[in-house]
Amino acid sequence: MHRRTLDIIFSVGAVLLAGLLLVLGLVLQNQANFAKDYVHNQLSAQKITFTPKAGLQPDENAPCLASNAGKPLTTGKQAECYANNYIAVHLAAINDGKTYSETSGESRALSDKAAAATKAGSADATDLTTQAKVLDGKTQTLFRGETLRGLLLTSYGFSIFGERAQQAAWVCFAVAFVLFLAAIAGFVHAFTTSKEKTVNL
């Protein structure tokens, strides 16, 4: 086979492959931009602002809380920080570290006990009813807090997918660029090589 023909075949193949990688990179870039914008818009709509540094409590000592102090929460990384180092800390203090599910079960049991005591005219009925109301308040607080924390961590996860898509897009662009350069070199070599030169395959 003539060397020029082989160079042209490889160069055309490199151009086609580079074109496919470029298209793939553009698709990945589009998805990365969508994820970044979506997370930013959704978090901005919540209008959450990190506590100023002066207002942080001793148990709120995560470096990310200090570095984001006073800033609006608009990124996935900030959402992870706020969820794990602010909300989670406060939730753990509500009912000795128990979750909403655990507290909800305790609350229902105490409410049933208070209702039975009231029905029976027991002397501790009032005290049990008060305790049940307090525990119900903790249950509602845990529910709201865990829901917000879950939503923030979901936004963080979504932002990570966007970051991975961005990294993959960069790889595609880089490889496509190298292939385009190789194709150009191949075409240059093809047309500077004698038509009569052959290679043994």
C-alpha positions as CSV (number, residue, x, y, z in Angstrom):
1,M,0.0,0.0,0.0
2,H,1.2,3.5,-0.8
3,R,2.4,5.4,2.2
4,R,0.4,8.5,1.2
5,T,-2.8,6.5,1.1
6,L,-2.2,5.0,4.5
7,D,-1.4,8.5,5.9
8,I,-4.7,9.8,4.5
9,I,-6.7,6.9,5.9
10,F,-5.3,7.4,9.4
11,S,-5.7,11.2,9.2
12,V,-9.3,11.0,8.1
13,G,-10.0,8.4,10.8
14,A,-8.4,10.8,13.4
15,V,-10.5,13.7,12.2
16,L,-13.7,11.6,12.4
17,L,-12.8,10.3,15.9
18,A,-11.9,13.8,17.0
19,G,-15.2,15.1,15.7
20,L,-17.1,12.4,17.7
21,L,-15.1,13.3,20.8
22,L,-15.8,17.0,20.3
23,V,-19.6,16.3,20.0
24,L,-19.4,14.1,23.1
25,G,-17.5,16.8,24.9
26,L,-20.1,19.5,24.0
27,V,-22.9,17.2,25.2
28,L,-21.0,16.7,28.5
29,Q,-20.3,20.4,28.8
30,N,-24.0,21.2,28.3
31,Q,-24.9,18.7,31.1
32,A,-22.2,20.2,33.4
33,N,-23.5,23.7,32.8
34,F,-27.1,22.5,33.4
35,A,-26.2,20.9,36.7
36,K,-24.2,23.9,37.9
37,D,-27.0,26.4,36.9
38,Y,-29.8,24.2,38.3
39,V,-28.1,23.7,41.7
40,H,-27.2,27.4,41.9
41,N,-30.8,28.5,41.0
42,Q,-32.4,26.0,43.4
43,L,-30.2,26.8,46.3
44,S,-30.4,30.6,45.7
45,A,-34.2,30.4,45.8
46,Q,-34.0,29.0,49.4
47,K,-32.2,32.2,50.5
48,I,-30.1,30.4,53.1
49,T,-27.2,32.4,54.5
50,F,-24.4,31.0,56.6
51,T,-24.2,32.3,60.2
52,P,-21.7,35.1,60.5
53,K,-18.4,34.1,62.2
54,A,-19.2,36.0,65.4
55,G,-22.4,34.0,65.7
56,L,-21.0,30.5,65.4
57,Q,-21.3,28.3,68.4
58,P,-18.5,26.2,69.9
59,D,-19.9,23.0,68.3
60,E,-20.0,24.7,64.9
61,N,-16.3,24.6,64.4
62,A,-16.0,23.1,60.9
63,P,-13.5,25.1,58.8
64,C,-16.1,25.3,55.9
65,L,-18.6,27.1,58.2
66,A,-15.9,29.7,59.1
67,S,-14.8,30.2,55.5
68,N,-18.4,30.6,54.3
69,A,-19.5,32.7,57.3
70,G,-22.1,35.3,56.2
71,K,-22.2,34.1,52.6
72,P,-25.3,33.0,50.7
73,L,-25.6,29.3,50.1
74,T,-25.5,28.8,46.4
75,T,-23.2,25.8,45.6
76,G,-23.3,22.1,46.1
77,K,-20.1,22.1,48.2
78,Q,-21.7,24.8,50.5
79,A,-24.8,22.7,50.7
80,E,-22.8,19.7,51.9
81,C,-21.1,21.8,54.5
82,Y,-24.3,23.4,55.8
83,A,-26.1,20.0,55.9
84,N,-23.4,18.0,57.6
85,N,-21.8,20.6,59.9
86,Y,-24.6,22.9,60.8
87,I,-28.0,21.2,60.4
88,A,-26.8,17.8,61.5
89,V,-25.1,19.3,64.6
90,H,-28.3,21.0,65.7
91,L,-30.5,18.0,64.9
92,A,-28.2,15.8,67.1
93,A,-28.9,18.1,70.1
94,I,-32.7,18.0,69.8
95,N,-33.3,14.5,71.3
96,D,-30.0,13.1,72.4
97,G,-28.9,12.3,68.8
98,K,-32.1,10.3,68.0
99,T,-33.5,10.6,64.5
100,Y,-36.9,11.8,63.4
101,S,-38.0,8.2,62.9
102,E,-36.9,7.2,66.4
103,T,-38.4,10.3,68.0
104,S,-41.6,9.9,66.1
105,G,-42.1,6.4,67.5
106,E,-41.4,7.6,71.1
107,S,-43.8,10.5,70.5
108,R,-46.7,8.3,69.4
109,A,-46.1,5.9,72.3
110,L,-46.1,8.8,74.8
111,S,-49.2,10.4,73.3
112,D,-51.0,7.1,73.6
113,K,-49.9,6.8,77.2
114,A,-51.0,10.4,78.0
115,A,-54.4,9.8,76.3
116,A,-54.9,6.6,78.4
117,A,-53.9,8.4,81.6
118,T,-56.3,11.2,80.8
119,K,-59.1,8.7,80.1
120,A,-58.5,6.9,83.3
121,G,-58.3,10.1,85.3
122,S,-54.7,9.4,86.4
123,A,-52.9,11.9,88.6
124,D,-50.0,12.1,86.1
125,A,-52.2,12.7,83.1
126,T,-51.4,16.4,82.9
127,D,-47.6,15.8,83.2
128,L,-47.7,13.1,80.5
129,T,-49.7,15.3,78.2
130,T,-47.1,18.1,78.6
131,Q,-44.3,15.7,77.9
132,A,-46.1,14.4,74.8
133,K,-46.5,17.9,73.5
134,V,-42.8,18.7,74.0
135,L,-41.8,15.5,72.3
136,D,-44.2,16.1,69.4
137,G,-42.5,19.5,69.0
138,K,-39.1,17.8,68.8
139,T,-40.5,15.4,66.3
140,Q,-41.7,18.2,64.0
141,T,-38.4,20.0,64.3
142,L,-36.5,16.9,63.4
143,F,-38.7,16.2,60.5
144,R,-38.2,19.7,59.0
145,G,-34.5,19.6,59.7
146,E,-33.9,16.2,58.3
147,T,-36.0,17.1,55.2
148,L,-33.9,20.2,54.5
149,R,-30.7,18.4,55.2
150,G,-31.7,15.6,52.7
151,L,-32.6,18.2,50.1
152,L,-29.3,20.0,50.5
153,L,-27.3,16.8,50.2
154,T,-29.3,15.8,47.1
155,S,-28.3,19.2,45.6
156,Y,-24.7,18.4,46.6
157,G,-24.9,15.0,44.9
158,F,-26.3,16.6,41.7
159,S,-23.5,19.1,41.7
160,I,-20.9,16.3,41.9
161,F,-22.5,14.7,38.8
162,G,-22.1,18.1,37.1
163,E,-18.4,18.3,38.1
164,R,-17.7,14.8,36.8
165,A,-19.4,15.7,33.5
166,Q,-17.2,18.8,33.3
167,Q,-14.1,16.8,33.9
168,A,-15.1,14.2,31.2
169,A,-15.8,17.1,28.8
170,W,-12.3,18.5,29.3
171,V,-10.8,15.1,28.6
172,C,-12.9,14.8,25.4
173,F,-11.8,18.2,24.3
174,A,-8.1,17.5,25.1
175,V,-8.1,14.2,23.2
176,A,-10.0,15.7,20.3
177,F,-7.4,18.5,20.1
178,V,-4.5,15.9,20.1
179,L,-6.3,13.9,17.4
180,F,-6.8,17.0,15.2
181,L,-3.1,17.8,15.5
182,A,-2.2,14.3,14.7
183,A,-4.6,14.4,11.6
184,I,-3.0,17.6,10.4
185,A,0.5,16.1,10.8
186,G,-0.8,13.0,8.9
187,F,-2.1,15.1,6.0
188,V,1.1,17.1,5.9
189,H,3.2,13.9,5.9
190,A,0.9,12.4,3.2
191,F,1.4,15.3,0.8
192,T,5.1,15.7,1.4
193,T,5.8,12.0,0.8
194,S,6.5,10.6,-2.6
195,K,3.5,9.0,-4.3
196,E,5.6,6.0,-5.1
197,K,6.7,5.2,-1.6
198,T,5.0,2.1,-0.2
199,V,4.8,0.3,3.1
200,N,4.5,-3.4,3.8
201,L,1.5,-4.3,6.0
